[in-house]
């Protein structure tokens, strides 16, 4: 790894200096020392200094014209790779500052901008260089609290046992493939970027090989701007219209998707965190160290995008909380207004009903008085008609009365005279009979008068009947008319009461509707916030605790085994992710179905996800696949007799640990003999 970079004049003056990592050398002292050493070496005829070693650091120097370029690296770094890096750096510096160097007058600030160019070159070098020692997690661990690693013999024996189980199943659970042979196993270090999240105590893990993205979906159907517009509404109708629009929005599907490039699936993160906490420095000998496809800058950019998304979501969640509070407060305001309107309506109609009752009572009193007056008018008219009828009757009976009175008078006078003359009764009767002839004349006249009276009496009876009917009819009409008017007056009160109930019911329904809509809107906002908070929680779970404080991105490697199975027609790669060797006798649940050993992961989803991810990348990336294929010819552990010895020792240890029974042990021993006999392989 590159630690420092210098650009010096041959006189020892420093033009440019940048530190990568921990700065342990004073720049002015070192530049003066290097200038003096360079001058001394030239004077004694040894030429230019190319390499110096001090402690665990190595100084590689190149001279170009007036300048000395120095890069400080770790001792294990490949010298040829460093020289290539120096060549590119020198060309970049001279191309940019050739003219400034010719006329330089002591201002070193003109060279500061080279820092950006150098960062790109250093990053490229760090990506391409194979580290001598890397930070990695133990491959096979027990399930005790300290999760200490098992010895290599148990590790490799367990892996071979697992691969034999996979081979015996033909790679399938439902349909067996053609007979296969295990022809290769290589140890692979899979790179991950450990990027400080904020203060270095927590980190984000980014797969240095994956250009795929983890999709993050956010429901943004509710417009928070429209929620805020509730503050500006001026009446209930506008308020309801805004609420209805918000509810319609909440039922739509407005999904925003944010890609997180290089991030691991959720089921992998905690296990990676566990691996990180157990990481240690280890030699890479015997491993294929996969070169990252994702640069350090890209990893930082991905982390920054992740941080921005989390912060945005937290802000969105807070706005949702504020929106719920806003909806509650604004809703209470308008609900209070509606309730006030209901109370005002009640008071308005109370007064209106009271006034109407008084008015109706007055109107009824007037109507009753008018009715009595009209009835009395009918009675007066009837009395007048009775008087006329009496006169008419008198007129009819007058002549008859006169005749009768005349006859009676004459008879009476004559009788009185006879009596007065003391005439005898017989004489009186005789005289009266004599006068009967005269009386018959009166009788005839009377008869005619009676007949005439009878006819007129019938007419009068008819008139009386008509008058009676007319009187009754008019009285009834008057009573009915006034009763109707009285009922109309009384109905005015009922109509107002009905109107009051209709208005109040409408206002109560409006209140219930608004309360229901507000509750529904708050539930929608709370639901969206719950989804956002759950998403924030999921994203926060992608941030893991760092075993030590980190200030800059660093590479971390996960150890894997990649095996190759072949049959007469095809070959396939199988990835074995980090395993935990359980000391219990529980049955493992890995989907590819090993049963020979209780090899298990705390989270089988992690095992499956990592297998799927690595196999996909190896098969899709030609350069990576070529690198793995080449490793089979260079680092195939099946080609090592030493590995065979480790496998036998590991199998014996597993038998002693009661993780293998005698039958499985003998079967595996037989298989190991065939595996390590090349002439028997296809």
C-alpha positions in Angstrom: 0.0 0.0 0.0 1.3 3.5 -0.8 2.0 5.5 2.3 3.5 8.8 1.1 4.5 10.6 -2.1 7.2 13.3 -2.6 8.3 15.6 -5.4 11.7 17.1 -4.5 14.3 19.3 -6.2 17.7 17.7 -6.4 18.8 20.3 -3.9 16.4 18.8 -1.4 13.6 21.4 -1.5 10.1 19.9 -1.3 7.6 20.9 -4.1 4.8 18.5 -3.3 4.1 16.0 -0.5 1.0 13.9 0.3 0.4 11.3 3.0 -1.9 8.2 2.6 -2.4 6.8 6.1 -0.3 7.7 9.1 2.4 10.3 8.7 5.5 9.2 10.7 8.2 11.3 9.0 8.7 15.0 9.2 8.5 16.3 5.6 11.3 19.0 5.9 13.7 16.6 7.7 13.1 13.8 5.2 13.4 16.0 2.1 16.7 17.5 3.5 18.0 14.1 4.3 17.1 12.7 0.9 18.7 15.6 -0.9 21.9 15.2 1.1 22.0 11.5 0.5 21.3 12.0 -3.2 24.1 14.5 -3.5 26.5 12.3 -1.6 25.7 9.3 -3.7 26.4 11.3 -6.9 29.6 12.7 -5.6 31.1 9.3 -4.7 30.1 8.0 -8.1 27.3 5.6 -7.2 24.7 7.4 -9.4 21.0 7.9 -8.5 19.5 6.1 -5.6 16.6 3.8 -6.6 15.5 2.1 -3.4 16.0 2.5 0.3 14.4 0.5 3.2 13.7 1.8 6.7 11.9 -0.4 9.2 8.7 -1.7 7.6 8.7 0.9 4.8 10.4 1.0 1.4 11.4 4.2 -0.5 11.3 3.9 -4.3 13.0 6.9 -6.1 13.0 8.0 -9.7 14.9 11.1 -11.1 13.5 13.2 -14.0 15.5 16.3 -14.9 15.7 18.6 -11.8 13.2 16.6 -9.8 13.3 13.5 -7.6 10.1 11.5 -7.3 9.8 9.3 -4.2 7.0 6.9 -3.2 6.9 5.3 0.2 5.3 1.8 0.3 5.2 -1.3 2.5 8.0 -3.7 2.2 5.8 -6.4 0.7 4.7 -4.3 -2.2 5.8 -5.4 -5.7 8.6 -3.2 -6.8 7.8 -3.4 -10.5 4.2 -2.3 -9.8 5.6 0.6 -7.8 7.9 1.6 -10.7 4.9 1.5 -13.1 3.0 3.8 -10.7 6.0 6.2 -10.5 6.3 6.4 -14.3 2.6 7.3 -14.6 2.9 9.9 -11.8 6.0 11.5 -13.2 4.4 11.9 -16.6 1.2 13.4 -15.1 3.2 15.8 -13.0 5.5 17.0 -15.8 2.6 17.3 -18.3 0.7 19.6 -15.9 3.6 21.6 -14.4 6.4 21.5 -16.9 6.3 25.3 -17.6 5.9 26.2 -13.9 9.1 24.2 -13.0 11.2 26.0 -15.6 10.3 29.4 -14.2 9.6 28.4 -10.6 10.4 31.1 -8.0 9.7 29.3 -4.7 5.9 29.2 -4.5 4.9 25.6 -3.8 1.1 26.3 -3.7 1.0 26.1 -7.5 1.6 22.3 -7.2 -1.2 21.6 -4.7 -3.7 20.8 -7.5 -1.7 17.8 -8.4 -3.3 16.1 -5.3 -6.4 15.2 -7.3 -4.5 13.6 -10.2 -2.3 11.7 -7.7 -5.4 10.4 -5.8 -6.6 8.7 -9.0 -3.3 7.1 -9.7 -2.9 5.9 -6.1 -6.4 4.5 -6.1 -5.7 2.7 -9.3 -2.5 1.2 -7.9 -4.2 0.2 -4.7 -6.8 -1.6 -6.7 -4.3 -3.5 -8.9 -1.8 -4.4 -6.3 -2.2 -7.8 -4.5 -1.8 -7.2 -0.8 0.7 -9.3 1.1 -1.4 -9.3 4.2 -5.1 -8.6 4.3 -7.8 -8.2 6.9 -10.1 -11.3 6.8 -12.5 -13.3 8.9 -11.8 -16.9 9.9 -13.5 -19.2 7.4 -14.6 -22.0 9.7 -15.6 -21.1 13.3 -17.3 -22.9 16.1 -20.5 -21.7 17.6 -19.2 -20.8 21.1 -19.3 -17.3 22.4 -15.8 -16.4 21.3 -16.3 -17.9 17.8 -12.7 -19.0 17.7 -11.5 -20.3 14.3 -10.9 -24.0 13.8 -7.5 -25.3 12.7 -6.9 -25.4 9.0 -7.0 -29.2 8.9 -10.6 -29.2 10.2 -11.5 -26.4 7.9 -10.3 -28.1 4.7 -11.6 -31.5 5.8 -15.1 -30.0 6.4 -15.0 -28.2 3.0 -14.1 -31.4 1.2 -16.8 -33.3 3.1 -19.4 -30.7 2.2 -18.3 -30.8 -1.5 -18.5 -34.5 -1.5 -22.0 -34.3 -0.2 -22.9 -31.8 -3.0 -21.2 -34.0 -5.6 -23.1 -37.1 -4.5 -26.4 -35.3 -4.9 -25.5 -34.3 -8.5 -26.1 -30.6 -7.8 -29.8 -31.0 -7.8 -32.6 -31.8 -5.2 -35.2 -33.1 -7.6 -33.3 -34.5 -10.5 -29.8 -35.8 -10.3 -27.2 -34.9 -12.9 -24.8 -37.2 -14.6 -22.0 -38.5 -12.3 -19.5 -35.7 -11.4 -16.0 -35.5 -10.0 -14.6 -32.8 -7.9 -11.6 -31.6 -10.0 -10.6 -28.3 -8.3 -10.9 -26.3 -5.2 -9.3 -22.8 -4.7 -9.3 -20.5 -1.7 -10.7 -17.1 -2.7 -10.6 -13.7 -0.8 -13.7 -11.7 -1.8 -13.1 -7.9 -1.4 -15.5 -5.6 0.5 -15.1 -1.9 1.1 -15.5 -0.9 4.7 -16.5 2.8 4.6 -16.8 4.9 7.8 -20.5 5.9 8.1 -20.0 9.1 10.1 -17.6 9.0 13.1 -15.8 5.8 12.2 -17.4 3.6 15.0 -20.0 2.4 12.5 -19.3 1.5 8.9 -21.1 0.7 5.6 -20.1 -2.4 3.8 -20.0 -2.2 0.0 -19.3 -5.2 -2.2 -16.2 -4.3 -4.1 -17.2 -6.6 -6.9 -20.9 -5.9 -7.4 -22.1 -3.3 -9.9 -25.7 -4.4 -9.2 -27.9 -2.2 -7.1 -30.2 -2.8 -4.1 -33.6 -1.2 -5.0 -35.1 1.0 -2.4 -38.8 1.8 -3.0 -40.5 4.8 -1.3 -44.2 5.5 -1.5 -44.6 9.3 -2.2 -48.2 9.3 -3.1 -49.1 11.8 -0.4 -48.1 15.4 -1.3 -46.8 17.0 1.8 -46.9 20.4 0.0 -50.7 19.8 -0.3 -50.9 19.0 3.4 -49.2 22.3 4.1 -51.7 24.0 1.9 -54.3 23.2 4.5 -53.0 26.2 6.4 -54.1 28.5 3.6 -57.7 27.3 3.1 -60.4 29.9 3.7 -63.6 28.0 4.1 -64.9 24.5 4.9 -65.6 23.7 1.2 -62.0 24.4 0.3 -60.8 22.5 3.3 -62.9 19.4 2.3 -61.7 19.6 -1.3 -58.1 19.6 -0.2 -58.7 16.6 2.1 -60.4 14.7 -0.7 -57.5 15.4 -3.0 -55.1 14.1 -0.4 -57.1 11.0 0.2 -57.2 10.4 -3.5 -53.5 10.8 -3.6 -53.0 8.3 -0.8 -54.8 5.6 -2.8 -52.6 6.1 -5.9 -49.3 4.4 -6.5 -46.6 7.0 -6.7 -43.4 5.0 -6.0 -40.0 6.4 -6.1 -37.1 4.0 -6.5 -33.5 4.7 -5.3 -30.7 2.3 -6.3 -28.0 1.6 -3.7 -25.1 0.3 -5.8 -22.8 -2.3 -4.3 -24.9 -2.7 -1.1 -25.5 -6.1 0.3 -28.9 -7.7 0.8 -30.3 -7.3 4.3 -29.9 -10.9 5.2 -26.2 -10.7 4.5 -25.3 -7.6 6.5 -25.4 -8.9 10.0 -23.3 -11.9 9.1 -20.8 -9.6 7.4 -20.8 -7.5 10.5 -20.0 -10.6 12.6 -17.2 -11.5 10.1 -15.9 -7.9 10.4 -15.8 -8.1 14.2 -13.7 -11.3 14.0 -11.4 -10.0 11.2 -7.7 -10.4 11.6 -4.6 -9.8 9.5 -3.6 -12.9 7.6 -1.2 -13.8 4.9 -2.7 -14.2 1.4 -0.5 -17.1 0.5 -2.6 -19.9 -1.0 -5.5 -17.6 -1.7 -6.8 -16.0 -4.9 -7.1 -12.3 -4.0 -9.8 -11.0 -6.2 -9.2 -7.4 -7.4 -12.0 -5.0 -6.7 -14.2 -3.8 -9.5 -15.5 -1.0 -7.4 -13.0 1.8 -6.7 -12.5 3.5 -3.4 -14.0 6.7 -4.7 -17.0 4.8 -6.0 -17.4 3.1 -2.6 -17.4 6.5 -0.9 -19.9 7.9 -3.5 -22.2 5.0 -2.9 -21.9 5.5 0.8 -22.6 9.2 0.4 -25.7 8.4 -1.7 -26.8 6.0 1.0 -26.3 8.6 3.8 -28.2 11.3 1.7 -31.0 8.8 1.2 -31.2 7.9 4.9 -31.1 11.6 5.9 -33.7 12.4 3.3 -35.9 9.6 4.6 -35.5 10.8 8.2 -36.4 14.3 7.1 -39.4 12.8 5.2 -40.4 10.9 8.3 -40.2 14.0 10.4 -42.3 15.9 7.9 -44.9 13.1 8.0 -45.0 13.5 11.8 -45.4 17.3 11.4 -48.1 16.6 8.7 -50.0 14.4 11.1 -49.9 17.1 13.7 -50.8 19.7 11.1 -53.8 17.7 9.9 -54.8 17.3 13.6 -54.5 20.9 14.5 -56.1 22.3 11.2 -58.7 19.6 11.4 -59.6 20.5 14.9 -59.9 24.2 13.8 -62.4 23.4 11.1 -64.3 20.8 13.2 -64.7 23.5 15.8 -66.0 25.8 13.2 -68.5 23.2 12.1 -69.6 22.5 15.6 -69.9 26.3 16.2 -72.0 26.4 13.1 -74.2 23.6 14.5 -74.7 25.5 17.8 -75.4 28.7 15.9 -78.0 26.9 13.8 -79.7 25.5 16.9 -79.8 29.0 18.4 -81.0 30.6 15.2 -83.9 28.1 14.9 -84.7 28.3 18.6 -85.3 32.1 18.2 -87.0 31.6 14.9 -89.4 29.0 16.4 -90.2 31.1 19.4 -91.0 34.1 17.2 -93.0 31.9 14.9 -95.0 30.5 17.8 -95.9 34.0 19.0 -96.8 35.1 15.5 -98.9 31.9 14.9 -100.8 32.5 18.2 -101.5 36.1 17.2 -102.6 35.0 13.7 -104.9 32.2 15.1 -106.4 34.7 17.5 -107.1 37.1 14.6 -108.5 34.2 12.5 -110.8 33.1 15.3 -112.1 36.7 15.7 -112.7 37.0 12.0 -114.4 33.7 11.9 -116.8 34.7 14.7 -117.5 38.0 12.9 -118.3 36.2 9.7 -120.5 33.7 11.5 -122.3 36.5 13.2 -122.8 38.1 9.8 -124.5 34.9 8.6 -126.7 34.8 11.6 -127.7 38.5 11.1 -128.5 37.8 7.4 -130.5 34.7 8.4 -132.5 36.8 11.0 -133.2 39.3 8.3 -134.4 36.6 6.0 -136.6 35.2 8.7 -138.2 38.6 9.2 -138.9 38.9 5.5 -140.4 35.4 5.5 -142.6 36.3 8.5 -143.9 39.4 6.6 -144.5 37.3 3.5 -146.4 34.8 5.6 -148.4 37.6 7.1 -149.1 39.0 3.7 -150.3 35.5 2.6 -152.5 35.0 5.6 -153.7 38.6 5.8 -156.7 38.3 3.4 -157.8 35.0 5.0 -157.6 36.5 8.4 -159.6 39.4 7.2 -162.3 37.2 5.8 -162.3 35.0 8.9 -162.3 38.0 11.0 -165.1 39.5 9.0 -167.2 36.3 9.3 -166.4 36.0 12.9 -167.1 39.6 13.5 -170.4 39.5 11.8 -171.4 36.2 13.5 -170.3 37.5 16.8 -172.1 40.8 16.3 -175.2 39.0 15.3 -175.0 36.5 18.2 -174.3 39.3 20.6 -177.2 41.3 19.2 -179.5 38.3 19.6 -178.3 37.7 23.0 -178.6 41.3 23.8 -182.0 41.3 22.4 -182.7 38.3 24.5 -183.7 36.4 21.6 -184.3 32.8 22.1 -181.6 30.2 21.2 -183.8 28.5 18.7 -184.4 31.8 17.0 -180.7 32.4 16.9 -179.9 29.1 15.4 -182.6 29.4 12.9 -181.4 32.8 12.0 -177.8 31.5 11.7 -178.8 28.8 9.4 -180.5 31.2 7.3 -177.3 33.0 7.0 -175.4 29.9 6.0 -175.9 30.7 2.4 -174.0 33.9 3.0 -171.3 32.1 5.0 -170.7 29.6 2.1 -169.7 32.6 0.0 -167.1 33.4 2.6 -166.1 29.7 2.7 -165.5 29.6 -1.0 -163.5 32.7 -0.8 -161.6 31.2 2.1 -160.9 28.0 0.3 -159.4 29.8 -2.6 -157.3 31.8 -0.2 -156.2 28.7 1.6 -155.2 27.1 -1.7 -153.2 30.1 -2.7 -151.6 30.2 0.8 -150.8 26.5 0.5 -148.9 27.1 -2.7 -147.1 30.0 -1.3 -146.4 28.1 1.9 -144.7 25.4 -0.2 -142.6 28.1 -1.9 -141.8 29.5 1.5 -140.8 26.1 2.8 -138.6 25.7 -0.2 -137.1 29.1 0.4 -136.5 28.3 4.1 -134.9 25.0 3.1 -132.6 26.8 0.7 -131.8 29.5 3.1 -131.1 26.9 5.8 -128.8 24.9 3.5 -127.1 28.0 2.3 -126.6 29.2 5.8 -125.2 25.9 7.0 -123.0 25.6 3.9 -121.6 29.1 4.3 -121.0 28.5 8.0 -119.2 25.3 7.2 -117.2 26.9 4.5 -116.2 29.7 6.8 -115.3 27.3 9.6 -113.3 25.1 7.2 -111.5 28.0 5.6 -110.5 29.4 9.0 -109.6 26.0 10.3 -107.4 25.6 7.3 -105.8 28.9 7.9 -105.3 28.0 11.5 -103.7 24.7 10.6 -101.5 26.5 8.1 -100.4 28.8 10.8 -99.7 25.8 13.1 -97.8 24.0 10.3 -95.5 27.0 10.0 -93.9 25.8 13.3 -93.7 22.2 12.2 -92.1 23.3 8.9 -89.5 25.4 10.7 -88.8 22.5 13.0 -88.4 20.1 10.1 -86.2 22.7 8.3 -84.1 22.9 11.5 -83.7 19.2 11.7 -82.8 19.0 8.0 -80.1 21.7 8.3 -78.8 20.2 11.6 -78.6 16.7 10.1 -76.8 18.1 7.1 -74.3 19.8 9.3 -73.9 16.8 11.6 -73.3 14.6 8.5 -70.7 17.1 7.3 -69.1 17.0 10.7 -69.0 13.2 10.7 -67.7 13.2 7.1 -64.9 15.6 8.0 -64.0 13.7 11.1 -63.9 10.4 9.1 -61.9 12.0 6.3 -59.4 13.5 8.8 -59.0 10.2 10.6 -58.5 8.4 7.3 -55.9 11.0 6.2 -54.1 10.7 9.5 -54.1 6.9 9.2 -52.7 7.2 5.7 -49.9 9.6 6.9 -49.2 7.3 9.9 -49.1 4.3 7.6 -46.7 6.0 5.1 -44.5 7.1 8.0 -44.5 3.6 9.4 -43.4 2.3 6.0 -40.7 5.0 5.8 -39.5 4.3 9.4 -39.4 0.6 8.6 -37.4 1.4 5.5 -35.1 3.6 7.6 -34.7 0.7 10.0 -33.8 -1.6 7.2 -31.3 0.9 5.9 -29.9 1.4 9.3 -29.4 -2.3 9.6 -27.0 -2.0 6.6 -24.7 0.0 8.9 -22.7 -2.3 11.2 -20.5 -1.6 14.2 -16.8 -1.3 13.4 -14.3 -3.4 15.6 -12.1 -0.3 15.6 -12.4 3.3 14.7 -12.0 3.9 11.0 -11.3 7.3 9.4 -10.9 6.2 5.7 -12.2 3.4 3.5 -10.3 0.1 3.8 -10.6 -3.2 2.1 -11.8 -6.3 4.0 -11.9 -9.8 2.6 -14.3 -12.6 3.1 -12.7 -16.1 2.6 -14.5 -18.4 0.3 -13.9 -21.7 -1.4 -14.7 -22.1 -5.1 -14.9 -25.6 -6.4 -15.2 -27.1 -9.8 -17.3 -30.2 -10.6 -16.9 -31.9 -14.0 -18.7 -34.7 -15.8 -18.3 -36.1 -19.3 -20.3 -33.2 -20.8 -19.9 -30.1 -18.7 -18.4 -28.4 -15.7 -19.7 -26.1 -13.1 -18.5 -23.9 -10.3 -19.8 -24.2 -6.8 -19.2 -21.5 -4.1 -18.8 -22.5 -0.5 -19.3 -19.4 1.7 -18.0 -19.0 5.2 -19.2 -21.8 7.4 -19.7 -22.4 11.1 -18.9 -25.8 12.5 -21.6 -26.5 15.1 -20.7 -28.5 18.1 -24.3 -29.5 18.6 -26.0 -32.4 16.9 -28.7 -30.2 15.4 -29.7 -30.9 11.8 -28.4 -28.3 9.3 -30.9 -26.5 7.0 -28.8 -25.3 4.1 -30.8 -25.6 0.9 -28.1 -27.4 -1.1 -28.4 -30.1 1.5 -25.2 -31.2 3.1 -25.8 -34.0 5.6 -22.4 -35.5 6.1 -21.4 -32.8 8.6 -23.4 -30.5 10.8 -22.0 -27.5 8.9 -24.5 -24.7 9.4 -24.8 -21.0 9.2 -26.8 -19.0 11.8 -28.6 -17.5 8.9 -29.0 -19.8 5.9 -30.3 -16.9 3.9 -26.9 -15.3 4.2 -25.3 -18.5 2.9 -27.7 -18.7 -0.1 -27.4 -15.0 -0.9 -23.6 -15.0 -0.8 -23.5 -18.1 -3.0 -25.9 -16.7 -5.4 -24.1 -13.3 -5.6 -20.6 -14.7 -6.0 -21.6 -17.4 -8.6 -23.5 -14.8 -10.6 -20.6 -12.4 -10.7 -18.1 -15.1 -11.6 -20.2 -16.4 -14.4 -21.1 -12.9 -15.7 -17.7 -11.2 -15.5 -15.3 -12.7 -18.0 -12.2 -11.4 -16.4 -13.2 -12.6 -13.0 -14.2 -16.0 -14.4 -10.8 -16.2 -16.2 -9.0 -15.3 -13.0 -10.8 -18.1 -11.1 -10.2 -20.6 -13.9 -6.6 -19.7 -14.0 -6.4 -20.2 -10.2 -7.4 -23.8 -10.7 -4.2 -24.4 -12.6 -2.0 -22.4 -10.2 -3.5 -22.7 -6.7 -5.8 -25.8 -6.9 -5.4 -27.2 -3.4 -6.3 -30.6 -4.7 -2.9 -30.6 -6.4 -1.1 -30.3 -3.1 0.0 -33.4 -1.2 0.2 -31.3 1.9 -3.5 -30.5 1.6 -4.2 -34.2 1.3 -2.4 -34.7 4.6 -4.4 -31.8 6.2 -7.7 -33.4 5.0 -6.8 -36.8 6.6 -5.8 -35.1 9.8 -9.0 -33.0 9.8 -11.2 -36.1 9.2 -9.5 -37.8 12.1 -10.1 -34.8 14.3 -13.8 -34.6 13.2 -14.1 -38.3 14.1 -12.5 -37.7 17.5 -14.9 -34.7 18.1 -17.9 -37.0 17.3 -18.8 -34.9 14.3 -18.3 -37.9 12.1 -19.4 -41.4 12.6 -17.2 -44.4 11.6 -19.2 -45.1 8.4 -19.0 -41.5 7.2 -15.3 -41.3 8.1 -14.5 -44.5 6.1 -16.5 -43.3 3.1 -14.9 -39.9 3.1 -11.4 -41.4 3.4 -12.1 -43.5 0.3 -13.3 -40.5 -1.6 -10.3 -38.4 -0.6 -8.0 -41.1 -2.0 -9.8 -40.8 -5.3 -9.9 -37.0 -5.3 -6.1 -36.7 -4.8 -5.3 -39.3 -7.5 -5.1 -37.2 -10.6 -5.0 -40.1 -13.0 -8.5 -41.1 -11.9 -10.0 -37.7 -12.6 -11.8 -36.8 -15.8 
